[in-house]
Amino acid sequence: MTGKKLLHQRAYDIEAYVEDERHMRLVGRMHDVRPDGLWGIADTEPMSLHDMRIELVVDSVTFVITKVETAMVTHPQEQCPSVLPLFQDLVGTSIARGFGNRVKALFGGPRSCTHFVALLNAMAPVAMQARWSFFHITTDALEAQSEVDPQTRREGMRAGHETNRDTCHVWATAGPMFALLESGGSLGAPLWARDRLAERGIPLEEWVAF
């Protein structure tokens, strides 16, 4: 904000990558920065307070976490990294719907690290978003989908829609998306797809929803 004194910066940076033909790798980082360094001395350089990272390998079909890697690059207390092995309990856990409740049950309160819990909760939606891109660019996934009959494909799409149920007002059970689906309608292309198609001069009919 122009003209305002900056007190603190916290950033969550989350990226998803292809790990192999079946798995995605989510890379999450939480970084706290104090703009003016230490209090009480002549210090004006930004200073890192927390720099914590977690990487999750996720099965693109089942959404089950198969591997966990953690690191605390910067932390305030010597004892902080002692909690890192606890996060191996995520192996075998689904990152799909209900993940936030599972994280709270496993790591809530004084059992672990509040910063890692916040980061994990921010990472789960990225997995859901990245899954669609994953299936479009991985050969095995595309070949597997090409062999699926239309009815099974529709059922798979509906299962994907179910992961959005009651996550926001648009996807509320009584909201517009499920009303459209249950009436037999199609969701069509999202706004960002329509805009990109228009920019490229491509007819909307060429949009293929996965």
Phi, psi and omega per residue, in radians:
M1 nan 2.193 -3.109
T2 -1.075 2.270 3.078
G3 1.466 -0.019 3.140
K4 -1.798 2.515 3.114
K5 -1.343 2.104 3.129
L6 -1.350 2.206 -3.106
L7 -1.763 -0.628 -3.007
H8 -2.825 2.594 3.064
Q9 -2.255 2.258 2.992
R10 -2.194 2.292 -3.126
A11 -2.239 2.393 2.974
Y12 -1.917 2.173 3.135
D13 -2.146 2.044 -3.051
I14 -2.268 2.235 3.135
E15 -2.254 2.624 3.101
A16 -2.112 2.393 -3.113
Y17 -2.268 2.785 2.956
V18 -1.351 2.092 3.066
E19 -1.489 -0.853 3.035
D20 -2.762 -2.937 -3.037
E21 -1.190 -0.166 -3.121
R22 -2.085 -0.389 -2.945
H23 -2.103 2.636 2.990
M24 -1.918 2.659 3.020
R25 -2.020 2.114 3.063
L26 -1.711 2.248 3.134
V27 -2.049 2.013 -3.107
G28 -2.079 2.469 3.114
R29 -2.382 2.332 3.014
M30 -2.010 2.188 -3.048
H31 -2.309 2.103 3.053
D32 -1.810 2.309 3.129
V33 -2.277 2.301 2.994
R34 -1.707 2.071 -3.007
P35 -1.070 -0.566 -3.022
D36 -1.844 0.266 3.100
G37 1.202 -2.562 -3.078
L38 -1.257 2.569 3.026
W39 -1.360 2.672 2.933
G40 1.418 0.029 3.070
I41 -2.350 2.986 3.118
A42 -1.371 1.472 -3.076
D43 -2.365 2.065 -3.091
T44 -2.135 0.139 -3.134
E45 -1.606 2.421 3.078
P46 -0.983 2.537 -3.091
M47 -2.330 2.307 3.107
S48 -1.354 2.265 3.113
L49 -1.807 -0.767 3.066
H50 -2.309 2.317 2.983
D51 -2.450 1.722 -2.987
M52 -2.191 2.449 -3.035
R53 -2.360 2.547 3.048
I54 -2.492 2.382 3.099
E55 -2.107 2.308 -3.126
L56 -2.136 2.246 2.968
V57 -1.674 2.185 -2.987
V58 -2.169 2.332 3.039
D59 -1.188 2.154 -3.039
S60 -1.237 -0.313 -3.121
V61 -1.637 -0.849 -3.076
T62 -1.629 -0.268 -3.057
F63 1.163 0.240 3.120
V64 -1.383 2.373 3.095
I65 -1.341 2.183 -3.092
T66 -1.884 -0.266 -3.120
K67 -2.703 2.494 3.140
V68 -2.307 2.283 3.032
E69 -2.243 2.340 -3.085
T70 -2.305 2.713 3.083
A71 -2.744 2.509 2.970
M72 -2.036 1.771 -3.121
V73 -1.309 -0.765 3.084
T74 -2.277 2.306 -3.128
H75 -2.660 2.726 -3.010
P76 -1.416 -0.510 -3.047
Q77 -2.158 2.604 -3.135
E78 -1.053 -0.547 -3.067
Q79 -1.373 -0.224 -3.031
C80 -0.917 -0.848 -3.064
P81 -1.164 -0.209 -3.108
S82 -1.123 -0.280 -3.128
V83 -1.467 -0.233 -2.991
L84 -1.006 -0.733 -3.140
P85 -1.033 -0.442 -3.125
L86 -1.029 -0.546 -3.047
F87 -1.293 -0.095 2.989
Q88 -1.156 -0.280 3.081
D89 -1.137 -0.204 3.090
L90 -1.268 -0.381 3.140
V91 -1.061 2.241 -3.104
G92 1.624 -0.079 3.140
T93 -1.634 2.475 3.079
S94 -1.412 2.397 3.109
I95 -1.625 0.092 -3.138
A96 -1.394 -2.788 -3.060
R97 -0.830 2.335 -3.132
G98 1.585 0.031 -3.101
F99 -1.070 -0.694 -3.132
G100 -1.037 -0.717 3.113
N101 -1.173 -0.650 3.120
R102 -1.181 -0.709 3.103
V103 -1.091 -0.745 3.128
K104 -1.085 -0.726 -3.134
A105 -1.157 -0.657 -3.100
L106 -1.383 -0.684 -2.916
F107 -2.259 0.161 -3.086
G108 -1.204 2.757 3.048
G109 1.135 -2.473 -3.028
P110 -1.405 0.103 -3.085
R111 -1.334 -0.420 -3.041
S112 -2.548 -2.229 -3.038
C113 -2.268 2.086 -3.100
T114 -1.066 -0.522 -3.121
H115 -1.244 -0.698 3.082
F116 -1.170 -0.661 3.119
V117 -1.068 -0.788 3.118
A118 -1.100 -0.706 3.141
L119 -1.144 -0.758 3.124
L120 -1.047 -0.735 3.141
N121 -1.140 -0.508 3.096
A122 -1.366 -0.417 -3.072
M123 -1.386 -0.557 -3.040
A124 -0.998 -0.825 3.142
P125 -1.085 -0.486 3.123
V126 -1.156 -0.659 3.096
A127 -1.055 -0.718 -3.125
M128 -1.151 -0.715 3.132
Q129 -1.199 -0.714 -3.049
A130 -1.249 -0.410 -3.084
R131 -1.005 -0.690 -3.110
W132 -1.154 -0.738 3.088
S133 -1.128 -0.687 -3.128
F134 -0.991 -0.819 -3.095
F135 -1.193 -0.443 -3.136
H136 -1.361 -0.428 -2.999
I137 -1.995 -0.096 3.113
T138 -1.745 2.247 -3.013
T139 -1.056 -0.859 -3.095
D140 -1.059 -0.710 -3.123
A141 -1.145 -0.714 3.130
L142 -1.157 -0.730 3.134
E143 -1.131 -0.696 3.133
A144 -1.118 -0.711 -3.132
Q145 -1.193 -0.589 -3.107
S146 -1.167 -0.360 -3.132
E147 -1.610 -0.039 -3.104
V148 -1.486 2.330 3.133
D149 -1.229 2.736 -3.049
P150 -0.961 -0.703 -3.123
Q151 -1.117 -0.759 3.116
T152 -1.127 -0.667 3.111
R153 -1.096 -0.750 3.117
R154 -1.094 -0.697 3.117
E155 -1.126 -0.653 3.098
G156 -1.158 -0.700 3.082
M157 -1.082 -0.739 -3.130
R158 -1.121 -0.694 3.093
A159 -1.058 -0.666 3.088
G160 -1.143 -0.677 3.102
H161 -1.129 -0.601 -3.114
E162 -1.093 -0.487 3.123
T163 -1.158 -0.304 3.127
N164 -1.597 -0.155 -3.018
R165 -1.001 2.228 3.073
D166 1.059 0.430 3.053
T167 -1.567 -0.293 3.093
C168 -2.830 3.086 -3.066
H169 -1.185 -0.546 3.142
V170 -1.217 -0.634 -3.106
W171 -1.772 0.375 3.045
A172 -1.115 2.646 3.134
T173 -0.941 -0.682 3.131
A174 -1.682 0.253 -3.073
G175 -1.552 -3.092 -2.998
P176 -1.206 -0.573 -3.076
M177 -1.182 -0.875 -3.129
F178 -1.219 -0.529 3.063
A179 -1.088 -0.729 3.132
L180 -1.154 -0.803 -3.131
L181 -1.091 -0.760 -3.083
E182 -1.262 -0.295 3.059
S183 -1.545 0.025 3.140
G184 1.566 0.107 -3.126
G185 -1.408 2.988 3.107
S186 -1.936 2.497 3.139
L187 -1.230 -0.426 -3.129
G188 1.227 -2.988 -3.107
A189 -1.363 2.410 3.042
P190 -1.146 2.876 -3.066
L191 -1.028 -0.709 -3.111
W192 -1.142 -0.566 3.096
A193 -1.240 -0.706 3.122
R194 -1.072 -0.748 -3.128
D195 -1.115 -0.744 -3.115
R196 -1.186 -0.709 3.100
L197 -1.055 -0.742 3.132
A198 -1.107 -0.724 3.127
E199 -1.047 -0.672 -3.091
R200 -1.555 -0.029 -3.136
G201 1.205 0.511 -3.116
I202 -1.762 2.278 3.134
P203 -1.054 2.495 -3.136
L204 -1.008 -0.530 -3.110
E205 -1.098 -0.333 -3.123
E206 -1.437 -0.149 3.092
W207 -1.162 2.259 3.111
V208 -2.075 1.938 3.094
A209 -1.354 2.365 -3.112
F210 -1.400 nan nan
